[in-house]
């Protein structure tokens, strides 16, 4: 084909496709605005889609590889991280809905689900890194901007063949945390599957101390711990600041009342 004609044909194709591309981009942008009130990190979600060209990140035909199922399974296994499944749009991110949208669904419904899943995973990344109840790095502060950028982590994870590893790596790497995380995985994973009876009180106490270790990692403060694991042995310490019950209730959404008890200057430990 004549180079001039070839260039003309290509230009014409681009012009013809532009309305469809703009429509898809507008659907994402409008869906973010429509769901703004229920998103945990609306600004990070918006920035994520701006960086990926306002395209769907998860929902695609079966012939196209995405990490949608990896993300859903990760949210299903949230307990191993000492976190609460209900915090990640659990009532909206349903498997049957995802199946239907992959097979057939309106652009608006696909965008809505896609954005909710993005918001859930961005929240998970931030919760794993900072902790859900970090007294310094609140949701508002993180959403405004911090050096650690969960949206950038998610973009890299989606481009990787090791999606779950990319998410796991945002957690603290201190030995106290790693040992506690390994023990939590053992208890809620292997041993629960082997019909061991695991006291829920122990699981919850491990969870709130994993939360505290995330605060330590991101703030540089020495926060008082009431449980650690050393060489597979659980060691308890006195709750000298009487915070375990309140922290547990907040972590598991059993209380909405968060007061100033989590001031880090009042929880410094001389032991750990």
N, C-alpha and C positions, 0 to 999 in steps of 0.2 A: 504494500500500500504506500502511496505517496506520503512522505513525512508530514506534509502540510495537512492532508486529509486525516492522517492518523491522529495528529494533535487536535484537529477540530473534533473528531469523534470522541476522543478522550475528554475534551472540555465539555462537550455536550452531555456525556454520561455523568460527569461531576455535577453539572447544573441540574440534571434530572434527579439525581440522588439527594441533592441538598435539602429539599423540603422534608424528606423522610428522616434525614439526620437531625435537622433542626427540630422536627416533631419529637423525636426520641429524647433529645436534650431538654426540650421544654417540659416533657412529661416528668423527667427526673427532678428538675428544678421546682416545678409546681408541686410535686408530691412532697418534697422536703418542706416547702412552706406550709403545706396543708397539715403535715404531721409534726410541725415544729414543737408544739406543746407537749407531745408525748415522747420526744426524743431525749435521751440522756445527754448526748453531746451533739446538738444541732450544728454548731459551727465546724466541728471536726468532720461530721458527716458531709456537710456541704463542701468542705475543702477536699475531702476524699474524692467525691464525684467530679469536682472541677479538675482534679489531677488525672482522673481516668477518662476524661472526655465526656462526662455525663452519660456513661454507658452502664447498662445493668452489669453488676459484678458477679451475681450468683445464678440468676435464672437464665437458662439457655436450653436449646433442644438437647435431647440425649446424645446426639452426635457430637456435641461440643463439650469439651472437658472443663468443668468448673470445680471449685472446692465447696459447693453448697452442702453436700452430704457430710463432708469433713467438719464443716462448721456446726451443723446440726448435731452431729455425734459429740462434738466437743462440748456443746451446751448441755447435752444429756449427761455428760460425765463431770459436771461442774462440782459435784460434791467432793471429788478427790482434791480439789484446790481449796477446800474449806469455804466455798462460796454457796450462794443460794440460787437455785434454778429460777425462782420467781422473779429475780432481778433482771432477767434478760428477755423480756417480752414473751414469756413462756405461754401466755394465753393466746398469742397471735401467731407465733411461729410454729405452726403445726405441720406435721409430715404430709397428711392428706392434701392440705392446701398447696404445699410445694409441688407435690406430684401433679396436681391439676394444672397448676400454672406452667409447669414445664411442658405439659402436653398441649395445653390450650388456655388462653386467658387474655384479657384485655391488657393493653399497654399500661393503663392506670393501675390495675391490680398487681401486675408484675412489678411495677416501680414501687408500689407501696410495700410489698413483701420484701423486695430487695433492699430497700432503705432500712426497714426494721431489722433485718439480719445484719446489715452493716453496722447499725447503731449498737446492736447487742454484742457483736464481736469487738467493736471499739471499746465498749464499756468493759468487757472481759479483759482486754489487754490492759486498760488503765487500772482495773481492780487488781490484776495480778502484779502489776508493777508498783502502784502506789498504795493499794489497799482500798477497800470500799469506803472506809470512814476516816481516812487520813485527815488529822486536824489541821495540817498545813496546806496540803494539796487537795482542795475541795473540787467538786465537779465543776463549779463555776470558774475557778481559777484554771483548771486543766483545759476546759473548753475554750477559754480566752487565748491561751498559748503558754506552753512550757517547753523546755528543751527536749524533753521526751515527747515524741509525736506518735500517738497510737495510729493515726491515719496513715502515716508513712510506713509503719510496721506492717499494717494490714496490706497495703499495696505490694510490699515486697513478698509477703507471705502468699498472696494470690498468684504471684509470678513464679513461685517456687514449687519444686516437687516435694518439699518437706514442709508443708503448711503447718502441721501441728508442732513441729520442732521450732519453727519461727515464733509461734505464739508462746511456747514454753520458755523460750530464752529470755523473755522480758521479766521473768521472776528474779528475785534476789539470788545471788550465787553464794552467799555466806553459808558456812557449814551448818550452823544452827538451823537455818531455813531448809536447806537441802535434806538434812536428816529428818526433820519434821515432815516435810513433804513426802519423802519416801515412805515413812511410817503411815502417813495418812492414806497413801495409795494402797499400801499393803492391807490396811484395815477395811477400807470401803470397797476395795477391788477384790483381790484374791481371797481374803479370809471371809468376807461376806458371801462370796460365791461358794465357799467351802462349808457353808452352814455354821460358821462360828457366830456366836451371839456377841455382837460388839456393843458395849454400852454407849448410848447416844450422848450421854454426858461427857464421855471421854472424847468423842468425835468433835463435839462442840467446843470443848476446852482447847483441843488442838487447833481448831479453826480460828479461834480468837487470838491465839498466840502466833499463828501464821500471819494474821492481820497485823499484829504488833511488829513482827519482824519486817514486814513491808514498810511500815512507818520508819523503822530504824534505817533501812536501806536507803530510803529516799530523803530523809531529813537529817541524817547524821547524828541524831540524838540517841541516847541510851535509854530505851523504854523498859520498864519493869515487866518481866515475863513471869507467868505463873505455871508454865509447863515447857519442858524441853525434852528432846529425845537424844540420848547418848548411847551409842553402840546397841541400838534397838531397845533400850530400856527407857521407859517413860519416867521422868523425874518431875515431881510437883513442887512448887514454891508457894508460900503464903500469898494470898491476895491482899497485900498490905494496904493498897489504896482503895479496896472495895469497889473495883470497877468491872470485874468479870461478868456479873449478872447483867449490868446495863449494856456492856459491849456485846454480850451474847444476844440480848433481846433486839438490839439494833441490827446486828449482823443478819439475824434471821427474820427481820421485819415483824417482830412481836411487840415493838414499841416504836413510836414515831418521835418520842421526846429525846432530843439530843442536846445535852447541856455542855457546860465548859469542863466537865470532868476529864476530858481527854486532852487537856493542856499538857503538852509534853514535858514542860518544866516541873510538873507535879508527879510525873511517873518515872523519873530517873531511877535506875537501879544501880546499886553499888555491887551487886553480885555478878551480873552477867555482862 
